[in-house]
Amino acid sequence: PHGSEQAGASQHAHIPAHLPRQQEHEATDPRHITVVGVCSSGKSTLSKALRERGYKVRTVAQEHSHVPYLWQIAKPDVLIYLDASLATIRRRRNPRWHRPLLDEEHRRLSHAREHANLYIHTDGLSPKDVASKALTFLNNTKSVKSE
């Protein structure tokens, strides 16, 4: 329906159970994580995977808002930005998705992109790959605070 896992982190893709679970010390990670990104970049899928590992995660639909700092309302400690190309969005979501829509989403997300602690371009990545990149970052940056 919305694409395959091979195409990348679709919103409805299943995260494999064999993805490493967080270690005991991570279960008490106090940071609040916000995930933003263009449509069909994998925000919901990544957020679910992080929640399943004990992280406090919120997805913000910044790409739909004219308020550039909407993502800051959640006061995240870590801001993760997911991106995808037009071709990937068309595979995952809608073959008729237009370039002006993606350009507008990027414009609306520009403030978040400038402040992101982690940027992941999800083209060609499975949901497991995206989650692994985020978990590696979170494990290696215990004191990150988004500005």
N, CA, C and O atoms as CSV, one atom per row, in Angstrom:
chain,resi,resn,atom,element,x,y,z
A,1,PRO,N,N,0.799,-1.206,0.000
A,1,PRO,CA,C,0.000,0.000,0.000
A,1,PRO,C,C,0.842,1.271,0.000
A,1,PRO,O,O,0.706,2.060,-0.935
A,2,HIS,N,N,1.716,1.527,0.999
A,2,HIS,CA,C,2.504,2.747,1.043
A,2,HIS,C,C,3.960,2.495,0.688
A,2,HIS,O,O,4.790,3.377,0.909
A,3,GLY,N,N,4.301,1.352,0.157
A,3,GLY,CA,C,5.690,1.089,-0.194
A,3,GLY,C,C,6.193,-0.115,0.579
A,3,GLY,O,O,5.485,-0.691,1.405
A,4,SER,N,N,7.422,-0.478,0.293
A,4,SER,CA,C,7.999,-1.649,0.927
A,4,SER,C,C,9.047,-1.226,1.934
A,4,SER,O,O,9.524,-0.091,1.908
A,5,GLU,N,N,9.403,-2.138,2.817
A,5,GLU,CA,C,10.456,-1.856,3.779
A,5,GLU,C,C,11.761,-1.564,3.065
A,5,GLU,O,O,12.556,-0.747,3.532
A,6,GLN,N,N,11.990,-2.220,1.941
A,6,GLN,CA,C,13.227,-2.020,1.200
A,6,GLN,C,C,13.333,-0.580,0.718
A,6,GLN,O,O,14.431,-0.025,0.667
A,7,ALA,N,N,12.214,0.029,0.367
A,7,ALA,CA,C,12.234,1.412,-0.112
A,7,ALA,C,C,12.602,2.375,1.003
A,7,ALA,O,O,13.034,3.494,0.726
A,8,GLY,N,N,12.445,1.975,2.242
A,8,GLY,CA,C,12.826,2.841,3.352
A,8,GLY,C,C,11.837,2.751,4.488
A,8,GLY,O,O,11.071,1.794,4.594
A,9,ALA,N,N,11.864,3.750,5.325
A,9,ALA,CA,C,11.084,3.738,6.557
A,9,ALA,C,C,9.666,4.254,6.326
A,9,ALA,O,O,9.360,5.398,6.662
A,10,SER,N,N,8.816,3.433,5.765
A,10,SER,CA,C,7.436,3.870,5.555
A,10,SER,C,C,6.718,3.928,6.898
A,10,SER,O,O,7.112,3.259,7.852
A,11,GLN,N,N,5.666,4.731,6.963
A,11,GLN,CA,C,4.962,4.910,8.222
A,11,GLN,C,C,4.353,3.621,8.746
A,11,GLN,O,O,4.136,3.491,9.950
A,12,HIS,N,N,4.077,2.686,7.886
A,12,HIS,CA,C,3.379,1.482,8.297
A,12,HIS,C,C,4.274,0.256,8.335
A,12,HIS,O,O,3.787,-0.857,8.533
A,13,ALA,N,N,5.569,0.441,8.149
A,13,ALA,CA,C,6.488,-0.690,8.137
A,13,ALA,C,C,6.675,-1.235,9.553
A,13,ALA,O,O,6.592,-0.485,10.526
A,14,HIS,N,N,6.921,-2.509,9.663
A,14,HIS,CA,C,7.129,-3.169,10.942
A,14,HIS,C,C,8.620,-3.147,11.279
A,14,HIS,O,O,9.453,-3.456,10.428
A,15,ILE,N,N,8.953,-2.786,12.505
A,15,ILE,CA,C,10.333,-2.822,12.960
A,15,ILE,C,C,10.603,-4.243,13.450
A,15,ILE,O,O,9.908,-4.732,14.341
A,16,PRO,N,N,11.595,-4.902,12.882
A,16,PRO,CA,C,11.880,-6.281,13.281
A,16,PRO,C,C,12.211,-6.385,14.769
A,16,PRO,O,O,12.889,-5.523,15.329
A,17,ALA,N,N,11.729,-7.441,15.391
A,17,ALA,CA,C,11.952,-7.661,16.816
A,17,ALA,C,C,13.426,-7.895,17.124
A,17,ALA,O,O,13.858,-7.689,18.258
A,18,HIS,N,N,14.203,-8.322,16.131
A,18,HIS,CA,C,15.614,-8.623,16.394
A,18,HIS,C,C,16.492,-7.378,16.436
A,18,HIS,O,O,17.698,-7.492,16.653
A,19,LEU,N,N,15.912,-6.177,16.232
A,19,LEU,CA,C,16.685,-4.952,16.391
A,19,LEU,C,C,17.097,-4.880,17.853
A,19,LEU,O,O,16.262,-5.072,18.737
A,20,PRO,N,N,18.366,-4.607,18.123
A,20,PRO,CA,C,18.836,-4.641,19.508
A,20,PRO,C,C,18.008,-3.738,20.424
A,20,PRO,O,O,17.727,-2.585,20.099
A,21,ARG,N,N,17.632,-4.285,21.557
A,21,ARG,CA,C,16.909,-3.512,22.568
A,21,ARG,C,C,17.915,-2.659,23.320
A,21,ARG,O,O,19.102,-2.984,23.370
A,22,GLN,N,N,17.446,-1.585,23.895
A,22,GLN,CA,C,18.372,-0.724,24.595
A,22,GLN,C,C,18.902,-1.409,25.844
A,22,GLN,O,O,18.254,-2.278,26.427
A,23,GLN,N,N,20.084,-0.995,26.232
A,23,GLN,CA,C,20.702,-1.558,27.419
A,23,GLN,C,C,20.009,-0.993,28.642
A,23,GLN,O,O,19.270,-0.012,28.553
A,24,GLU,N,N,20.251,-1.615,29.780
A,24,GLU,CA,C,19.551,-1.244,31.007
A,24,GLU,C,C,19.689,0.236,31.343
A,24,GLU,O,O,18.712,0.862,31.752
A,25,HIS,N,N,20.881,0.810,31.180
A,25,HIS,CA,C,21.067,2.213,31.542
A,25,HIS,C,C,20.293,3.152,30.629
A,25,HIS,O,O,20.010,4.286,31.015
A,26,GLU,N,N,19.951,2.713,29.448
A,26,GLU,CA,C,19.190,3.549,28.527
A,26,GLU,C,C,17.718,3.619,28.902
A,26,GLU,O,O,17.025,4.563,28.523
A,27,ALA,N,N,17.239,2.632,29.639
A,27,ALA,CA,C,15.823,2.581,29.983
A,27,ALA,C,C,15.421,3.786,30.835
A,27,ALA,O,O,14.241,4.131,30.899
A,28,THR,N,N,16.386,4.425,31.485
A,28,THR,CA,C,16.084,5.583,32.311
A,28,THR,C,C,16.531,6.880,31.631
A,28,THR,O,O,16.667,7.904,32.301
A,29,ASP,N,N,16.757,6.854,30.343
A,29,ASP,CA,C,17.182,8.050,29.616
A,29,ASP,C,C,16.112,9.117,29.792
A,29,ASP,O,O,14.979,8.937,29.347
A,30,PRO,N,N,16.460,10.222,30.435
A,30,PRO,CA,C,15.456,11.245,30.735
A,30,PRO,C,C,15.151,12.198,29.579
A,30,PRO,O,O,14.240,13.019,29.678
A,31,ARG,N,N,15.895,12.095,28.501
A,31,ARG,CA,C,15.725,13.057,27.417
A,31,ARG,C,C,14.388,12.888,26.699
A,31,ARG,O,O,13.881,11.779,26.530
A,32,HIS,N,N,13.840,14.020,26.287
A,32,HIS,CA,C,12.631,14.038,25.468
A,32,HIS,C,C,13.087,14.218,24.027
A,32,HIS,O,O,13.822,15.153,23.709
A,33,ILE,N,N,12.646,13.317,23.161
A,33,ILE,CA,C,13.070,13.299,21.766
A,33,ILE,C,C,11.895,13.726,20.898
A,33,ILE,O,O,10.775,13.245,21.071
A,34,THR,N,N,12.159,14.632,19.965
A,34,THR,CA,C,11.153,15.030,18.986
A,34,THR,C,C,11.650,14.611,17.613
A,34,THR,O,O,12.816,14.812,17.271
A,35,VAL,N,N,10.752,14.027,16.831
A,35,VAL,CA,C,11.069,13.604,15.466
A,35,VAL,C,C,10.235,14.445,14.509
A,35,VAL,O,O,9.014,14.532,14.637
A,36,VAL,N,N,10.917,15.063,13.550
A,36,VAL,CA,C,10.255,15.832,12.497
A,36,VAL,C,C,10.786,15.341,11.160
A,36,VAL,O,O,11.787,14.627,11.103
A,37,GLY,N,N,10.104,15.731,10.077
A,37,GLY,CA,C,10.578,15.380,8.748
A,37,GLY,C,C,9.478,15.491,7.722
A,37,GLY,O,O,8.317,15.742,8.045
A,38,VAL,N,N,9.867,15.300,6.483
A,38,VAL,CA,C,8.915,15.368,5.388
A,38,VAL,C,C,7.961,14.178,5.448
A,38,VAL,O,O,8.259,13.166,6.081
A,39,CYS,N,N,6.825,14.306,4.791
A,39,CYS,CA,C,5.874,13.206,4.707
A,39,CYS,C,C,6.560,11.954,4.170
A,39,CYS,O,O,7.383,12.032,3.258
A,40,SER,N,N,6.227,10.835,4.724
A,40,SER,CA,C,6.724,9.530,4.282
A,40,SER,C,C,8.213,9.324,4.514
A,40,SER,O,O,8.830,8.480,3.865
A,41,SER,N,N,8.795,10.083,5.431
A,41,SER,CA,C,10.213,9.894,5.724
A,41,SER,C,C,10.434,8.834,6.796
A,41,SER,O,O,11.556,8.358,6.969
A,42,GLY,N,N,9.375,8.455,7.521
A,42,GLY,CA,C,9.494,7.405,8.526
A,42,GLY,C,C,9.372,7.889,9.957
A,42,GLY,O,O,9.813,7.198,10.875
A,43,LYS,N,N,8.787,9.053,10.171
A,43,LYS,CA,C,8.668,9.629,11.512
A,43,LYS,C,C,7.901,8.713,12.470
A,43,LYS,O,O,8.374,8.433,13.571
A,44,SER,N,N,6.748,8.259,12.064
A,44,SER,CA,C,5.921,7.421,12.941
A,44,SER,C,C,6.610,6.097,13.242
A,44,SER,O,O,6.572,5.612,14.373
A,45,THR,N,N,7.229,5.525,12.241
A,45,THR,CA,C,7.904,4.235,12.413
A,45,THR,C,C,9.086,4.367,13.362
A,45,THR,O,O,9.268,3.531,14.248
A,46,LEU,N,N,9.892,5.412,13.183
A,46,LEU,CA,C,11.032,5.616,14.080
A,46,LEU,C,C,10.552,5.907,15.495
A,46,LEU,O,O,11.091,5.358,16.455
A,47,SER,N,N,9.558,6.752,15.632
A,47,SER,CA,C,9.052,7.092,16.964
A,47,SER,C,C,8.573,5.845,17.698
A,47,SER,O,O,8.846,5.675,18.886
A,48,LYS,N,N,7.868,4.987,17.000
A,48,LYS,CA,C,7.379,3.741,17.601
A,48,LYS,C,C,8.548,2.874,18.054
A,48,LYS,O,O,8.525,2.323,19.154
A,49,ALA,N,N,9.567,2.753,17.209
A,49,ALA,CA,C,10.730,1.927,17.558
A,49,ALA,C,C,11.447,2.472,18.790
A,49,ALA,O,O,11.874,1.704,19.652
A,50,LEU,N,N,11.578,3.788,18.876
A,50,LEU,CA,C,12.251,4.384,20.032
A,50,LEU,C,C,11.414,4.230,21.302
A,50,LEU,O,O,11.953,3.954,22.374
A,51,ARG,N,N,10.104,4.409,21.182
A,51,ARG,CA,C,9.218,4.224,22.341
A,51,ARG,C,C,9.305,2.795,22.861
A,51,ARG,O,O,9.329,2.567,24.070
A,52,GLU,N,N,9.352,1.834,21.943
A,52,GLU,CA,C,9.446,0.426,22.329
A,52,GLU,C,C,10.731,0.143,23.098
A,52,GLU,O,O,10.827,-0.866,23.798
A,53,ARG,N,N,11.700,1.013,22.974
A,53,ARG,CA,C,12.976,0.851,23.676
A,53,ARG,C,C,13.080,1.770,24.889
A,53,ARG,O,O,14.159,1.935,25.459
A,54,GLY,N,N,11.957,2.368,25.283
A,54,GLY,CA,C,11.909,3.126,26.513
A,54,GLY,C,C,12.176,4.614,26.407
A,54,GLY,O,O,12.250,5.294,27.430
A,55,TYR,N,N,12.320,5.132,25.215
A,55,TYR,CA,C,12.570,6.564,25.050
A,55,TYR,C,C,11.260,7.347,25.057
A,55,TYR,O,O,10.210,6.834,24.669
A,56,LYS,N,N,11.342,8.596,25.504
A,56,LYS,CA,C,10.200,9.516,25.477
A,56,LYS,C,C,10.246,10.242,24.140
A,56,LYS,O,O,11.121,11.079,23.919
A,57,VAL,N,N,9.311,9.930,23.248
A,57,VAL,CA,C,9.353,10.439,21.880
A,57,VAL,C,C,8.044,11.099,21.497
A,57,VAL,O,O,6.963,10.623,21.842
A,58,ARG,N,N,8.163,12.203,20.777
A,58,ARG,CA,C,7.004,12.897,20.222
A,58,ARG,C,C,7.288,13.161,18.744
A,58,ARG,O,O,8.390,13.568,18.377
A,59,THR,N,N,6.292,12.927,17.912
A,59,THR,CA,C,6.377,13.278,16.498
A,59,THR,C,C,5.620,14.587,16.314
A,59,THR,O,O,4.475,14.717,16.747
A,60,VAL,N,N,6.267,15.555,15.669
A,60,VAL,CA,C,5.636,16.846,15.419
A,60,VAL,C,C,5.448,17.011,13.917
A,60,VAL,O,O,6.394,16.849,13.146
A,61,ALA,N,N,4.231,17.330,13.505
A,61,ALA,CA,C,3.913,17.503,12.079
A,61,ALA,C,C,4.337,18.889,11.604
A,61,ALA,O,O,3.534,19.646,11.057
A,62,GLN,N,N,5.596,19.203,11.819
A,62,GLN,CA,C,6.145,20.503,11.444
A,62,GLN,C,C,5.979,20.774,9.951
A,62,GLN,O,O,5.806,21.924,9.545
A,63,GLU,N,N,6.028,19.732,9.139
A,63,GLU,CA,C,5.933,19.902,7.683
A,63,GLU,C,C,4.582,20.453,7.243
A,63,GLU,O,O,4.438,20.915,6.111
A,64,HIS,N,N,3.591,20.407,8.132
A,64,HIS,CA,C,2.254,20.913,7.811
A,64,HIS,C,C,1.971,22.280,8.437
A,64,HIS,O,O,0.901,22.850,8.221
A,65,SER,N,N,2.921,22.805,9.208
A,65,SER,CA,C,2.680,24.028,9.963
A,65,SER,C,C,3.388,25.238,9.363
A,65,SER,O,O,4.510,25.138,8.865
A,66,HIS,N,N,2.715,26.375,9.421
A,66,HIS,CA,C,3.320,27.640,9.000
A,66,HIS,C,C,4.100,28.275,10.154
A,66,HIS,O,O,4.739,29.311,9.972
A,67,VAL,N,N,4.050,27.661,11.333
A,67,VAL,CA,C,4.763,28.171,12.500
A,67,VAL,C,C,6.131,27.489,12.532
A,67,VAL,O,O,6.218,26.309,12.871
A,68,PRO,N,N,7.203,28.212,12.183
A,68,PRO,CA,C,8.510,27.570,12.020
A,68,PRO,C,C,9.068,26.932,13.282
A,68,PRO,O,O,9.874,26.005,13.195
A,69,TYR,N,N,8.660,27.405,14.446
A,69,TYR,CA,C,9.212,26.891,15.698
A,69,TYR,C,C,8.246,25.934,16.410
A,69,TYR,O,O,8.414,25.667,17.600
A,70,LEU,N,N,7.250,25.421,15.706
A,70,LEU,CA,C,6.281,24.507,16.314
A,70,LEU,C,C,6.985,23.362,17.048
A,70,LEU,O,O,6.564,22.975,18.138
A,71,TRP,N,N,8.036,22.828,16.467
A,71,TRP,CA,C,8.767,21.708,17.076
A,71,TRP,C,C,9.307,22.074,18.461
A,71,TRP,O,O,9.482,21.192,19.301
A,72,GLN,N,N,9.573,23.360,18.713
A,72,GLN,CA,C,10.149,23.781,19.988
A,72,GLN,C,C,9.141,23.778,21.135
A,72,GLN,O,O,9.531,23.770,22.303
A,73,ILE,N,N,7.852,23.783,20.809
A,73,ILE,CA,C,6.825,23.798,21.847
A,73,ILE,C,C,6.950,22.577,22.746
A,73,ILE,O,O,6.663,22.649,23.940
A,74,ALA,N,N,7.378,21.458,22.175
A,74,ALA,CA,C,7.549,20.230,22.940
A,74,ALA,C,C,8.806,20.273,23.819
A,74,ALA,O,O,9.020,19.373,24.632
A,75,LYS,N,N,9.633,21.307,23.664
A,75,LYS,CA,C,10.880,21.462,24.419
A,75,LYS,C,C,11.737,20.193,24.377
A,75,LYS,O,O,12.070,19.628,25.419
A,76,PRO,N,N,12.089,19.751,23.173
A,76,PRO,CA,C,12.868,18.511,23.074
A,76,PRO,C,C,14.305,18.683,23.569
A,76,PRO,O,O,14.902,19.753,23.459
A,77,ASP,N,N,14.824,17.610,24.108
A,77,ASP,CA,C,16.246,17.554,24.438
A,77,ASP,C,C,17.038,17.146,23.202
A,77,ASP,O,O,18.192,17.537,23.028
A,78,VAL,N,N,16.396,16.354,22.349
A,78,VAL,CA,C,17.021,15.883,21.114
A,78,VAL,C,C,16.009,16.053,19.981
A,78,VAL,O,O,14.851,15.655,20.105
A,79,LEU,N,N,16.458,16.645,18.884
A,79,LEU,CA,C,15.619,16.810,17.694
A,79,LEU,C,C,16.201,15.969,16.566
A,79,LEU,O,O,17.343,16.166,16.152
A,80,ILE,N,N,15.395,15.026,16.074
A,80,ILE,CA,C,15.798,14.165,14.963
A,80,ILE,C,C,14.991,14.579,13.738
A,80,ILE,O,O,13.765,14.679,13.784
A,81,TYR,N,N,15.705,14.815,12.644
A,81,TYR,CA,C,15.093,15.255,11.379
A,81,TYR,C,C,15.243,14.136,10.361
A,81,TYR,O,O,16.357,13.698,10.074
A,82,LEU,N,N,14.120,13.669,9.813
A,82,LEU,CA,C,14.135,12.641,8.773
A,82,LEU,C,C,13.783,13.276,7.440
A,82,LEU,O,O,12.883,14.111,7.354
A,83,ASP,N,N,14.503,12.871,6.402
A,83,ASP,CA,C,14.286,13.425,5.070
A,83,ASP,C,C,14.168,12.285,4.071
A,83,ASP,O,O,14.611,11.168,4.334
A,84,ALA,N,N,13.573,12.573,2.933
A,84,ALA,CA,C,13.443,11.598,1.849
A,84,ALA,C,C,13.329,12.358,0.535
A,84,ALA,O,O,12.843,13.488,0.498
A,85,SER,N,N,13.771,11.736,-0.518
A,85,SER,CA,C,13.698,12.356,-1.846
A,85,SER,C,C,12.292,12.235,-2.416
A,85,SER,O,O,11.468,11.466,-1.921
A,86,LEU,N,N,12.035,13.001,-3.457
A,86,LEU,CA,C,10.744,12.947,-4.133
A,86,LEU,C,C,10.460,11.535,-4.652
A,86,LEU,O,O,9.339,11.043,-4.525
A,87,ALA,N,N,11.454,10.895,-5.225
A,87,ALA,CA,C,11.263,9.534,-5.757
A,87,ALA,C,C,10.880,8.558,-4.643
A,87,ALA,O,O,10.013,7.705,-4.833
A,88,THR,N,N,11.513,8.682,-3.504
A,88,THR,CA,C,11.205,7.796,-2.377
A,88,THR,C,C,9.802,8.065,-1.846
A,88,THR,O,O,9.055,7.129,-1.563
A,89,ILE,N,N,9.440,9.337,-1.710
A,89,ILE,CA,C,8.095,9.681,-1.244
A,89,ILE,C,C,7.048,9.117,-2.199
A,89,ILE,O,O,6.016,8.604,-1.767
A,90,ARG,N,N,7.318,9.215,-3.490
A,90,ARG,CA,C,6.369,8.673,-4.480
A,90,ARG,C,C,6.236,7.164,-4.345
A,90,ARG,O,O,5.141,6.626,-4.508
A,91,ARG,N,N,7.331,6.475,-4.051
A,91,ARG,CA,C,7.263,5.017,-3.859
A,91,ARG,C,C,6.519,4.661,-2.583
A,91,ARG,O,O,5.738,3.710,-2.557
A,92,ARG,N,N,6.758,5.418,-1.535
A,92,ARG,CA,C,6.185,5.094,-0.224
A,92,ARG,C,C,4.747,5.553,-0.061
A,92,ARG,O,O,3.962,4.897,0.623
A,93,ARG,N,N,4.395,6.661,-0.676
A,93,ARG,CA,C,3.120,7.289,-0.359
A,93,ARG,C,C,2.189,7.477,-1.542
A,93,ARG,O,O,1.068,6.967,-1.550
A,94,ASN,N,N,2.658,8.215,-2.545
A,94,ASN,CA,C,1.753,8.629,-3.612
A,94,ASN,C,C,2.561,8.887,-4.881
A,94,ASN,O,O,3.414,9.774,-4.897
A,95,PRO,N,N,2.306,8.132,-5.933
A,95,PRO,CA,C,3.057,8.322,-7.178
A,95,PRO,C,C,2.879,9.711,-7.796
A,95,PRO,O,O,3.680,10.129,-8.632
A,96,ARG,N,N,1.832,10.420,-7.383
A,96,ARG,CA,C,1.574,11.751,-7.951
A,96,ARG,C,C,2.032,12.896,-7.050
A,96,ARG,O,O,1.670,14.050,-7.278
A,97,TRP,N,N,2.821,12.580,-6.034
A,97,TRP,CA,C,3.354,13.612,-5.140
A,97,TRP,C,C,4.176,14.580,-5.976
A,97,TRP,O,O,4.985,14.148,-6.796
A,98,HIS,N,N,3.985,15.881,-5.786
A,98,HIS,CA,C,4.619,16.887,-6.636
A,98,HIS,C,C,5.796,17.573,-5.957
A,98,HIS,O,O,5.820,17.735,-4.736
A,99,ARG,N,N,6.769,17.971,-6.764
A,99,ARG,CA,C,7.956,18.672,-6.276
A,99,ARG,C,C,7.590,19.913,-5.442
A,99,ARG,O,O,8.187,20.116,-4.385
A,100,PRO,N,N,6.624,20.758,-5.881
A,100,PRO,CA,C,6.294,21.940,-5.067
A,100,PRO,C,C,5.839,21.594,-3.642
A,100,PRO,O,O,6.106,22.354,-2.711
A,101,LEU,N,N,5.163,20.466,-3.466
A,101,LEU,CA,C,4.757,20.034,-2.127
A,101,LEU,C,C,5.977,19.732,-1.267
A,101,LEU,O,O,6.052,20.155,-0.113
A,102,LEU,N,N,6.932,18.999,-1.833
A,102,LEU,CA,C,8.149,18.667,-1.089
A,102,LEU,C,C,8.949,19.931,-0.793
A,102,LEU,O,O,9.472,20.094,0.310
A,103,ASP,N,N,9.045,20.818,-1.767
A,103,ASP,CA,C,9.762,22.077,-1.554
A,103,ASP,C,C,9.130,22.881,-0.417
A,103,ASP,O,O,9.837,23.463,0.406
A,104,GLU,N,N,7.802,22.910,-0.377
A,104,GLU,CA,C,7.100,23.632,0.689
A,104,GLU,C,C,7.342,22.974,2.041
A,104,GLU,O,O,7.529,23.670,3.039
A,105,GLU,N,N,7.343,21.648,2.092
A,105,GLU,CA,C,7.623,20.957,3.353
A,105,GLU,C,C,9.044,21.284,3.825
A,105,GLU,O,O,9.267,21.543,5.008
A,106,HIS,N,N,9.996,21.269,2.896
A,106,HIS,CA,C,11.369,21.621,3.275
A,106,HIS,C,C,11.449,23.058,3.796
A,106,HIS,O,O,12.182,23.337,4.744
A,107,ARG,N,N,10.700,23.958,3.179
A,107,ARG,CA,C,10.684,25.344,3.652
A,107,ARG,C,C,10.125,25.408,5.075
A,107,ARG,O,O,10.681,26.086,5.938
A,108,ARG,N,N,9.030,24.702,5.309
A,108,ARG,CA,C,8.415,24.709,6.635
A,108,ARG,C,C,9.292,24.032,7.691
A,108,ARG,O,O,9.190,24.328,8.882
A,109,LEU,N,N,10.134,23.142,7.247
A,109,LEU,CA,C,11.016,22.407,8.165
A,109,LEU,C,C,12.392,23.042,8.322
A,109,LEU,O,O,13.216,22.541,9.087
A,110,SER,N,N,12.654,24.138,7.611
A,110,SER,CA,C,14.019,24.693,7.588
A,110,SER,C,C,14.530,25.100,8.973
A,110,SER,O,O,15.706,24.900,9.275
A,111,HIS,N,N,13.673,25.663,9.810
A,111,HIS,CA,C,14.082,26.040,11.163
A,111,HIS,C,C,14.466,24.795,11.964
A,111,HIS,O,O,15.475,24.792,12.669
A,112,ALA,N,N,13.669,23.755,11.854
A,112,ALA,CA,C,13.975,22.502,12.549
A,112,ALA,C,C,15.265,21.893,12.018
A,112,ALA,O,O,16.078,21.384,12.790
A,113,ARG,N,N,15.455,21.943,10.702
A,113,ARG,CA,C,16.674,21.378,10.112
A,113,ARG,C,C,17.912,22.095,10.656
A,113,ARG,O,O,18.926,21.456,10.937
A,114,GLU,N,N,17.831,23.406,10.805
A,114,GLU,CA,C,18.965,24.184,11.334
A,114,GLU,C,C,19.309,23.782,12.763
A,114,GLU,O,O,20.466,23.878,13.173
A,115,HIS,N,N,18.313,23.332,13.523
A,115,HIS,CA,C,18.519,23.011,14.931
A,115,HIS,C,C,18.580,21.512,15.227
A,115,HIS,O,O,18.734,21.116,16.383
A,116,ALA,N,N,18.461,20.691,14.214
A,116,ALA,CA,C,18.437,19.239,14.427
A,116,ALA,C,C,19.757,18.736,15.000
A,116,ALA,O,O,20.840,19.155,14.592
A,117,ASN,N,N,19.627,17.829,15.954
A,117,ASN,CA,C,20.801,17.168,16.509
A,117,ASN,C,C,21.243,16.005,15.628
A,117,ASN,O,O,22.423,15.659,15.583
A,118,LEU,N,N,20.281,15.409,14.929
A,118,LEU,CA,C,20.570,14.283,14.054
A,118,LEU,C,C,19.724,14.409,12.800
A,118,LEU,O,O,18.509,14.590,12.885
A,119,TYR,N,N,20.353,14.316,11.643
A,119,TYR,CA,C,19.685,14.335,10.339
A,119,TYR,C,C,19.889,12.970,9.708
A,119,TYR,O,O,21.018,12.490,9.604
A,120,ILE,N,N,18.795,12.342,9.285
A,120,ILE,CA,C,18.881,11.051,8.597
A,120,ILE,C,C,18.120,11.152,7.286
A,120,ILE,O,O,16.918,11.418,7.273
A,121,HIS,N,N,18.826,10.939,6.191
A,121,HIS,CA,C,18.185,10.861,4.881
A,121,HIS,C,C,17.809,9.396,4.702
A,121,HIS,O,O,18.687,8.537,4.616
A,122,THR,N,N,16.513,9.104,4.647
A,122,THR,CA,C,16.038,7.725,4.751
A,122,THR,C,C,15.968,6.968,3.426
A,122,THR,O,O,15.603,5.792,3.412
A,123,ASP,N,N,16.312,7.622,2.312
A,123,ASP,CA,C,16.305,6.911,1.023
A,123,ASP,C,C,17.174,5.656,1.118
A,123,ASP,O,O,18.316,5.713,1.573
A,124,GLY,N,N,16.626,4.541,0.690
A,124,GLY,CA,C,17.392,3.303,0.643
A,124,GLY,C,C,17.628,2.648,1.995
A,124,GLY,O,O,18.294,1.615,2.069
A,125,LEU,N,N,17.101,3.225,3.055
A,125,LEU,CA,C,17.276,2.641,4.384
A,125,LEU,C,C,16.009,1.904,4.799
A,125,LEU,O,O,14.898,2.363,4.534
A,126,SER,N,N,16.185,0.771,5.444
A,126,SER,CA,C,15.042,0.054,6.005
A,126,SER,C,C,14.665,0.728,7.324
A,126,SER,O,O,15.458,1.494,7.871
A,127,PRO,N,N,13.476,0.457,7.836
A,127,PRO,CA,C,13.119,0.990,9.155
A,127,PRO,C,C,14.142,0.593,10.220
A,127,PRO,O,O,14.451,1.381,11.114
A,128,LYS,N,N,14.658,-0.618,10.122
A,128,LYS,CA,C,15.675,-1.084,11.070
A,128,LYS,C,C,16.935,-0.220,10.971
A,128,LYS,O,O,17.525,0.135,11.992
A,129,ASP,N,N,17.347,0.117,9.747
A,129,ASP,CA,C,18.542,0.957,9.556
A,129,ASP,C,C,18.353,2.341,10.163
A,129,ASP,O,O,19.253,2.867,10.817
A,130,VAL,N,N,17.181,2.927,9.944
A,130,VAL,CA,C,16.892,4.260,10.476
A,130,VAL,C,C,16.914,4.215,12.008
A,130,VAL,O,O,17.527,5.069,12.648
A,131,ALA,N,N,16.248,3.225,12.585
A,131,ALA,CA,C,16.227,3.079,14.045
A,131,ALA,C,C,17.630,2.850,14.589
A,131,ALA,O,O,17.984,3.393,15.635
A,132,SER,N,N,18.419,2.064,13.899
A,132,SER,CA,C,19.786,1.787,14.335
A,132,SER,C,C,20.632,3.059,14.358
A,132,SER,O,O,21.400,3.277,15.295
A,133,LYS,N,N,20.493,3.898,13.333
A,133,LYS,CA,C,21.231,5.168,13.292
A,133,LYS,C,C,20.816,6.062,14.463
A,133,LYS,O,O,21.665,6.672,15.114
A,134,ALA,N,N,19.526,6.136,14.724
A,134,ALA,CA,C,19.037,6.970,15.821
A,134,ALA,C,C,19.509,6.430,17.169
A,134,ALA,O,O,19.958,7.196,18.023
A,135,LEU,N,N,19.410,5.124,17.361
A,135,LEU,CA,C,19.839,4.521,18.629
A,135,LEU,C,C,21.334,4.692,18.854
A,135,LEU,O,O,21.768,4.958,19.975
A,136,THR,N,N,22.118,4.541,17.800
A,136,THR,CA,C,23.566,4.746,17.918
A,136,THR,C,C,23.851,6.176,18.354
A,136,THR,O,O,24.660,6.406,19.253
A,137,PHE,N,N,23.190,7.135,17.719
A,137,PHE,CA,C,23.363,8.541,18.085
A,137,PHE,C,C,22.975,8.764,19.547
A,137,PHE,O,O,23.723,9.388,20.300
A,138,LEU,N,N,21.815,8.262,19.947
A,138,LEU,CA,C,21.341,8.463,21.315
A,138,LEU,C,C,22.274,7.813,22.332
A,138,LEU,O,O,22.510,8.371,23.404
A,139,ASN,N,N,22.798,6.650,22.004
A,139,ASN,CA,C,23.721,5.961,22.912
A,139,ASN,C,C,25.045,6.710,23.055
A,139,ASN,O,O,25.684,6.656,24.106
A,140,ASN,N,N,25.451,7.405,21.996
A,140,ASN,CA,C,26.744,8.091,22.000
A,140,ASN,C,C,26.667,9.546,22.449
A,140,ASN,O,O,27.697,10.210,22.570
A,141,THR,N,N,25.471,10.044,22.695
A,141,THR,CA,C,25.297,11.457,23.058
A,141,THR,C,C,24.343,11.580,24.221
A,141,THR,O,O,23.193,11.983,24.046
A,142,LYS,N,N,24.794,11.245,25.373
A,142,LYS,CA,C,23.925,11.253,26.548
A,142,LYS,C,C,23.570,12.646,27.040
A,142,LYS,O,O,22.592,12.805,27.770
A,143,SER,N,N,24.350,13.671,26.654
A,143,SER,CA,C,24.091,15.003,27.216
A,143,SER,C,C,23.625,16.021,26.183
A,143,SER,O,O,23.676,17.224,26.439
A,144,VAL,N,N,23.173,15.559,25.021
A,144,VAL,CA,C,22.730,16.480,23.967
A,144,VAL,C,C,21.462,17.206,24.405
A,144,VAL,O,O,20.543,16.597,24.954
A,145,LYS,N,N,21.425,18.492,24.159
A,145,LYS,CA,C,20.215,19.300,24.422
A,145,LYS,C,C,19.966,20.166,23.191
A,145,LYS,O,O,20.829,20.951,22.798
A,146,SER,N,N,18.782,20.026,22.580
A,146,SER,CA,C,18.431,20.818,21.402
A,146,SER,C,C,18.243,22.271,21.796
A,146,SER,O,O,17.746,22.569,22.882
A,147,GLU,N,N,18.645,23.180,20.903
A,147,GLU,CA,C,18.540,24.615,21.205
A,147,GLU,C,C,17.227,25.205,20.719
A,147,GLU,O,O,16.983,26.398,20.896
